[in-house]
């Protein structure tokens, strides 16, 4: 049995679909199993990393697990959700673990790096006994889904850092690699840093999306001060906001096109245009 945490997320939902289609026994963990819609063959189960006691049943009888957490950096002294998931996997005797991390993982010494370093160590610690794989992607193409609400009221979307390029990756590519790592021993001990095949700004992605939807879409820039205030309103502490701003404005990590997807899958990574065509139905047409 393979457990997918974050099973309704962009990567998790793709992974559940892929594993179920391949006939793998798969259990999809979500906080709202009654409302979730999973493919035939996938078992929905309740589990919440913020409620460690709920995890025992979710992990029972599991051989492999895909672990991810949406807990925002800095909202606790350490990544408590990642630690709870790893501990539950260890108690259940899970053998193979794939951890969804972030580009660069724990490299560096800002609050984001320290958080990710602790989260990754929760699965790579030899004492856990896991056959582990780390996936370190940069920006997701599916971040563009955040524009859908604004596109329902007009052709202009407010986007912070709209001219900062990134080699965004399709979550479906991540799911395909995760499926390999969960069902074979080929990726044991691997740290895969991953990107898509093009370095594009959000403005360029918006133009591509507009072509797919047949709409003349425009970006409304968001000032640096407004972006900073938005992060603070979201709940990020000041030191985390500073780290995000520095990484976004002063660093260029994440803009480089990496060869990992093509090397692992034997085909080119999916482009943003391919992603947009596949998900066009999730955006309003006018």
Beta strands, then each sheet from edge to edge (+ up, - down):
strand 1: 2-4
strand 2: 26-30
strand 3: 42-46
strand 4: 64-67
strand 5: 96-100
strand 6: 131-137
strand 7: 156-160
strand 8: 191-194
strand 9: 218-222
sheet 1: 3+ 2+ 1+ 4+ 5+ 6+ 8+
sheet 2: 7+ 9+
end
